Amino acid sequence: MKILVAYYSKTGNTKAVAESIFHELQKEGAEIKPIKEVTNPDEYTLIFCGFPVHAHSVPVAVHNFIKKLSQGQKLALFSTHGSKTDGQMPKQAIHQAIGLAKGIEVLGSFTCRGQVEQEILDDLIKKPEHRAWVAEAASAKDHPDSADLEDAKMFAMGMLKKAMKFGEFHRK
Ligand SMILES: Cc1cc2nc3c(=O)[nH]c(=O)nc-3n(C[C@H](O)[C@H](O)[C@H](O)COP(=O)(O)O)c2cc1C
């Protein structure tokens, strides 16, 4: 089973999570690449696809990447976001990503918080309707932290086990 950890990351948070996932899967021969460098996603059976939540949504580059995947491939999604993990916003983006993966088996998802660029916070604080979110997002400082990266490793192992089980099931 060929495994790819593909990620899109503007400021490095999602990249850190991707690397943690990759670390756990390296012994399985996994590869890690930024999404823009993935030329042939069809080569891989199990794809971990990671992205930052942008404006409640999946960034366009990731949207296009997921749309290119083919039936029979397995997908594990992960994201980072400024909002709190238990809020609606991160779930919304993951649901959007699942919706894009038509005919693809989505094995599961993982999300954690990621520090938001100061420039974005400085900009949004000027708009009263965004102040509450800025206050929430500011507390994502220093994430992903070591606990987030450990959780990401657990996620990687869980997804791998699930993908292998599916493989056995299909061979029977
Ligand atoms: C343009 C832009 C829009 C964002 N929109 C959201 C959002 O809607 N919800 C959220 O929780 N975080 C939002 N964030 C915060 C990022 O999702 C978060 O900081 C993420 O960890 C960045 O990941 P990266 O370092 O891999 O780019 C936004 C960040 C940027 C730059």
The ligand as a MOL file (V3000), in Angstrom:
LIG
                    3D

  0  0  0     0  0            999 V3000
M  V30 BEGIN CTAB
M  V30 COUNTS 31 33 0 0 0
M  V30 BEGIN ATOM
M  V30 1 C -6.6020 33.9470 5.0550 0
M  V30 2 C -6.8340 33.1650 6.3310 0
M  V30 3 C -8.1240 32.8200 6.7060 0
M  V30 4 C -8.3420 32.0740 7.8720 0
M  V30 5 N -9.6230 31.7050 8.1930 0
M  V30 6 C -9.8250 30.9500 9.3000 0
M  V30 7 C -11.1520 30.5020 9.6300 0
M  V30 8 O -12.1340 30.7740 8.9410 0
M  V30 9 N -11.3110 29.7570 10.7560 0
M  V30 10 C -10.2550 29.4200 11.5530 0
M  V30 11 O -10.4670 28.7420 12.5470 0
M  V30 12 N -8.9880 29.8130 11.2640 0
M  V30 13 C -8.7600 30.5610 10.1600 0
M  V30 14 N -7.4810 30.9510 9.8360 0
M  V30 15 C -6.3780 30.5150 10.7020 0
M  V30 16 C -5.6220 29.3310 10.1100 0
M  V30 17 O -6.5340 28.3040 9.7390 0
M  V30 18 C -4.6340 28.7450 11.1460 0
M  V30 19 O -3.7710 29.7330 11.6240 0
M  V30 20 C -3.8600 27.5960 10.5260 0
M  V30 21 O -3.2310 26.8720 11.5490 0
M  V30 22 C -2.7970 28.0670 9.5380 0
M  V30 23 O -2.1520 26.9330 9.0180 0
M  V30 24 P -0.8300 26.9940 8.1610 0
M  V30 25 O 0.2590 27.5480 9.0740 0
M  V30 26 O -0.5620 25.6080 7.7860 0
M  V30 27 O -1.0710 27.9030 7.0030 0
M  V30 28 C -7.2400 31.7010 8.6950 0
M  V30 29 C -5.9450 32.0740 8.3120 0
M  V30 30 C -5.7310 32.7800 7.1480 0
M  V30 31 C -4.3320 33.1530 6.7560 0
M  V30 END ATOM
M  V30 BEGIN BOND
M  V30 1 1 1 2
M  V30 2 1 2 3
M  V30 3 2 2 30
M  V30 4 2 3 4
M  V30 5 1 4 5
M  V30 6 1 4 28
M  V30 7 2 5 6
M  V30 8 1 6 7
M  V30 9 1 6 13
M  V30 10 2 7 8
M  V30 11 1 7 9
M  V30 12 1 9 10
M  V30 13 2 10 11
M  V30 14 1 10 12
M  V30 15 2 12 13
M  V30 16 1 13 14
M  V30 17 1 14 15
M  V30 18 1 14 28
M  V30 19 1 15 16
M  V30 20 1 16 17
M  V30 21 1 16 18
M  V30 22 1 18 19
M  V30 23 1 18 20
M  V30 24 1 20 21
M  V30 25 1 20 22
M  V30 26 1 22 23
M  V30 27 1 23 24
M  V30 28 2 24 25
M  V30 29 1 24 26
M  V30 30 1 24 27
M  V30 31 2 28 29
M  V30 32 1 29 30
M  V30 33 1 30 31
M  V30 END BOND
M  V30 END CTAB
M  END
